[in-house]
Amino acid sequence: MTSIFTPRRLRTLLVHSRRWQRRLIFIAGGLLVGLIAVGLAIASDSAQIAFHKIVERWPWSPLALTPLGFGLAVFLTTRFFPNAQGSGIPQTIAARALRETDDRERLVGFRVALGKVMLTLLGLFVGASTGREGPTVQVGASVMFLIGRLTPRRQPGLILAGAAAGVAAAFNTPLAGIVFAIEEMSRSFEVRASGLIIAAVILAGLTAQSLLGNYTYFGYSTASLPIGTAWMAVPLCGVIGGFSGALFSRILVMIPDALPQRAKLWVQTNPVVFATGCGIGVALCGFASDGTIYGTGYEHARAVLHHTGTVPLDYAPLKLLATALSSVSGIPGGLFSPSLSIGAGIGSDISHFFHHAAPGPIVLLGMVAYFTGVVRAPITGFVIVSEMSGDHGMLVALMATALIADACARPINREGLYHVLARRYTKPS
């Protein structure tokens, strides 16, 4: 009797077993990215609530809490979690460009991911004008990078998939996650990685939806911009938002790179003192804005979008300044939510010139324009705002605004902010 377990069949079974093992590991990674995104979202909200409770009880506390918190965050970052500073998206872009596994691990390894989560929460707890979405991208890339250490899959593709899954799970925007991976992370369409990206987005998105429900980030909006004089808001938002976003990016690139050599050396040798000074600046912006500039800015953006609240005319410039100080200080924290909030403030200010039109549509235009000016990724800009508001009726106006903003930003910010900052992590140490 001939045995069914011939050497050839055993080899085939072994190959299939290894393939399924890799698939199961990958599935676990996608689910883990979704879980981390949800956990970070809940923890971030709790950290901001705790900060506001402290401020309500002791109104002058930010003058001490914010600077000391900034200094502590930078001390912990430089001492124990190097490469966890800032948004995390530049590190993820740089990790894909590096060739050696050890070099990638410096940017998207386990220690970096752990520090990113803890110190992002610390920043929000002390009033930093930062977000959680960029950190979610770096942590998602780290999870998939670790998957790459267990399987023979290509690490750059897995890092790209983890970044896309992080965006999708953080905002509940699966399409924006895919577009972000193509336009911003890789600047090209990688056929071999497309299956990984889509699968990671599906798994992370399903995990987030199962825990938080199928929600839209800013709530459902039915805003529309009637053809007529209201469409004048499109070029106005595009120009003002594009220039403002590009100026913000320029500030982040110039500090410390474009400073005089002596000032640059001082910042590099005294990072904790510099961060403490930035914290004082954020606290002063907080007092000038009556406390509206702290945190992600999500509540204020949502309020002006749905016309359930207003922001003062100086909200956008003060929020921009506070976000710039938070970013250049070196504390871990993202730019997505603060940028959208600044854009909402710009749109709210511009809506005062259009009394016959609802402010909601113009607020969406401001979000797209400013975000595009910062990151120079117009497709990601209008896709992510459209998905976050659930409003597809504004798509044509959002696209036009994104193109105008990108054209206005180009002379000031020739390359996207994240790619410029990524080069700092690819230079030999």
Residue, then its C-alpha position, 0 to 999 in steps of 0.5 A: m500500500t502506497s503511503i499518502f505522506t510522500p516526501r513531495r506531499l510533505r514538502t507541499l504541506l510544509v510550504h502551505s503550513r508556513r504560508w498560513q502561519r505568516r498569514l495568521i501572524f499578519i492578521a494578528g498584527g492588523l488587529l493589534v494596530g486597531l487595538i492600539a489605535v483605540g486604546l490610544a484614542i481613549a487614553s488621549d481623551s482621558a489625558q486631556i480631560a484630566f488637564h482641563k480639570i486641573v486648569e478649572r481648579w487651579p487656573w494658573s497651573p499651566l504656567a508650571l505644569t506645561p513647562l515642567g511637563f515639556g521638560l520632563a517629556v524631552f528628558l525621557t525622550t532623549r534619555f530612554f526613547p530616542n527617535a520618539q520625538g515629534s509626529g512619528i511620520p517622518q521616522t516611519i518614512a525614513a525607516r522605509a528608506l533605510r536598508e539595514t534592519d538595525d537602522r530601521e529598528r531605531l525608528v520603528g522598534f518596540r522601545v520607540a513605540l512604547g515611548k511614543v505612546m507614553l510620552t504622547l499621553l504625557g504631552l496631552f496631560v500637560g496641555a501640549s497642542t499635539g495629536r495622537e494620529g501621527p504617533t498611531v502611524q509610527v506605532g502601527a509601523s512598529v507593530m508591522f516591522l516586528i511582524g517582519r522580524l518573524t516572517p520573511r515578508r518585505q519589511p518596507g511593505l509591512i511598514l507601509a501597511g502599518a502606517a496606512a492601518g494607523v491612519a485608518a484606525a485613528f480616524n476611521t477613514p479606510l480610504a484615507g489610510i490607503v491614499f495616505a500610504i500612496e501619496e505621502m508615505s511612498r510617493s508612488f503606487e507599489v503593486r506588491a504592497s497593495g494587498l498588504i496595505i488593503a488587508a492591514v487597513i481592513l483588519a485595523g479598521l474592523t477592530a476600531q469599528s467593533l470597539l468604537g462603532n462605525y462613527t465619523y470623526f467629526g460627526y456627519s455633516t450635510a454641508s453644501l456650498p451653493i454655486g454663486t458668491a459662496w464659491m468665492a470662499v474656495p480661492l480665499c480659503g485655498v490661498i490663506g490656508g495654503f500660505s498659513g500651512a506652508l509658513f507653519s511647515r517652514i517654522l518647523v524646518m527652520i528650527p533648529d536647522a536654519l538657526p545661526q550656528r551658535a543658537k543651533l548648538w545651544v538648542q542641541t546641547n540644552p534640549v530640556v531647557f529649550a523644551t521648557g521655554c517652549g512650554i512657557g510659550v504654550a502656556l502663555c498662548g493658553f492664557a491669551s486664548d482663554g484655554t482653547i488652544y490646549g490639546t488636539g483642538y478636536e472639540h473646537a473644530r467639531a463645534v464650529l463645523h456643526h455650528t454648535g459653538t464658536v472660536p475667537l478670531d485669534y484662535a487660528p493664529l494662537k493655535l498655530l503658534a502653540t502647535a509650532l512651539s509644541s512641535v519644535s520642543g521635541i516632545p512626542g505628539g502629532l500634527f494631524s488633529p491640531s492642523l485640522s483644528i487650525g484650518a477650522g479656525i481659519g475657515s470660521d474666520i473667513s465665514h464671517f465674510f459670507h453672511h448668506a452662507a452656512p459656516g460649516p462648508i467654509v470650515l471644511l474648506g479651511m481644514v483642507a487648505y491648511f492641512t494641504g499647505v502643511v503636508r503638501a498632499p492635496i489628495t490625502g487632504f480632501v479625502i480625509v476631510s471628506e471621510m471624517s465629516g461623512d460629507h461627499g457633497m462637498l467633494v468638488a469644492l474640497m478638491a478645488t481648495a486643495l489644489i489652490a492651497d498646494a499651489c500657494a504652498r509650493p513656493i514656500n514649502r517646496e517639499g512636504l514637511y514630513h519628507v523634509l523632516a525624514r531626512r534628519y533620520t536618514k543621515p549617518s549618526 
